[in-house]
């Protein structure tokens, strides 16, 4: 029973992180000036919504019906900070830095989940989602660094 509760708690955390990431990408898309980056942000927001949906569906298959549909307070604070930095003239670099910080959070949550020894029904899904999260994080960091160097 304890393992089931731990698994459910971990998946709830990942759903919350996916919702935070989704909202961060939506916020970034509203502030970013580069149209290609805006498209990337919108695509990642949709992807993270899908990740949360897949995790939610999997939990429902395991009998869990009390699921969160929102992100965390910490995620809301990080997004508000992104908004403040852009209003102070931080531009795309500020948005990308804030977005990378948000991505650090979800990346950490997925790393913790994979170390936690989830049952095999969740393990494959989480590893697949994690790879996409790592790729997006590295892409954001690379773009931010290139814009910083320019």
C-alpha positions in Angstrom: 0.0 0.0 0.0 2.8 2.4 0.9 4.4 1.9 -2.6 1.0 2.6 -4.2 0.7 5.8 -2.2 4.3 6.9 -3.0 3.6 6.2 -6.7 0.4 8.2 -6.6 2.1 11.1 -4.7 4.9 11.1 -7.2 2.6 11.2 -10.2 0.5 14.0 -8.6 3.8 16.0 -8.3 4.6 15.4 -12.0 1.1 16.4 -13.1 1.5 19.6 -11.1 5.0 20.2 -12.6 3.6 19.6 -16.1 0.8 22.2 -15.4 3.4 24.7 -14.2 5.6 24.1 -17.2 2.6 24.4 -19.5 1.6 27.8 -18.0 5.3 29.0 -18.1 5.4 28.2 -21.8 2.1 30.0 -22.4 3.4 33.0 -20.5 6.7 33.0 -22.4 4.9 32.8 -25.7 3.0 36.0 -24.8 6.3 37.9 -24.1 8.8 36.5 -26.6 9.5 38.6 -29.7 11.0 35.9 -31.9 8.2 34.1 -33.8 10.1 30.8 -34.0 10.6 30.8 -30.3 6.9 31.7 -29.8 5.9 28.7 -31.9 8.3 26.5 -29.9 6.8 27.7 -26.7 3.2 27.1 -27.9 4.2 23.6 -29.0 5.8 22.8 -25.6 2.7 24.2 -23.8 0.6 21.7 -25.8 3.0 18.9 -25.1 3.1 19.5 -21.4 -0.7 19.6 -21.3 -0.6 16.2 -23.1 1.9 14.9 -20.5 -0.3 15.9 -17.6 -3.3 14.4 -19.4 -1.4 11.1 -20.0 -0.4 10.9 -16.4 -3.9 11.7 -15.2 -5.4 9.1 -17.4 -2.9 6.5 -16.1 -3.7 7.4 -12.5 -7.4 7.0 -13.2 -6.7 3.5 -14.7 -5.2 2.7 -11.2 -8.3 3.9 -9.4 -7.2 7.4 -8.5 -10.0 10.0 -9.0 -8.9 12.9 -6.8 -6.6 14.6 -9.3 -5.2 18.1 -9.3 -5.9 20.2 -12.4 -3.7 23.1 -11.5 0.0 23.9 -11.1 1.8 24.9 -7.9 2.0 28.1 -6.0 5.8 28.1 -6.7 5.1 27.8 -10.4 2.8 30.8 -10.2 5.4 32.8 -8.5 8.1 31.9 -11.1 5.7 33.0 -13.9 4.9 36.3 -12.1 8.7 36.9 -11.8 9.0 36.3 -15.6 6.3 38.9 -16.2 8.0 41.4 -13.9 11.4 40.9 -15.6 9.9 41.4 -19.1 8.0 44.5 -18.0 11.3 45.9 -16.7 12.8 45.5 -20.2 14.5 42.2 -19.9 13.4 41.1 -23.4 13.8 37.6 -24.8 16.8 36.8 -22.7 14.8 37.4 -19.5 12.0 35.3 -20.7 14.3 32.5 -21.7 16.2 32.6 -18.4 12.9 32.4 -16.5 11.7 29.6 -18.7 14.9 27.7 -18.1 14.4 28.1 -14.3 10.9 26.7 -14.7 12.3 23.8 -16.7 14.9 23.1 -14.0 12.0 22.4 -11.7 10.2 19.9 -13.9 13.5 18.3 -14.9 14.3 17.8 -11.2 10.9 16.3 -10.5 11.2 13.8 -13.3 14.7 12.8 -12.2 13.4 12.2 -8.7 10.5 10.2 -10.0 12.9 8.0 -12.1 15.1 7.4 -9.0 12.0 6.6 -7.0 11.4 3.1 -8.5 7.9 3.6 -9.8 6.0 0.5 -11.0 6.6 -0.4 -14.6 3.2 0.9 -15.8 4.5 4.5 -15.1 8.2 4.0 -15.7 8.2 3.9 -19.5 5.8 6.8 -19.8 7.8 8.9 -17.4 11.1 8.1 -19.1 9.7 9.1 -22.5 8.3 12.3 -21.2 11.6 13.1 -19.3 13.6 12.8 -22.5 11.4 15.4 -24.2 11.7 17.7 -21.1 15.5 17.4 -21.2 15.6 18.2 -24.9 13.4 21.3 -24.4 15.5 22.4 -21.4 18.7 22.1 -23.4 17.2 23.9 -26.4 16.0 26.8 -24.2 19.4 27.1 -22.5 21.2 27.0 -25.8 19.1 29.8 -27.4 19.4 31.9 -24.2 23.2 31.5 -24.2 23.4 32.4 -28.0 21.2 35.5 -27.4 23.4 36.4 -24.5 26.6 36.1 -26.5 25.2 38.2 -29.4 
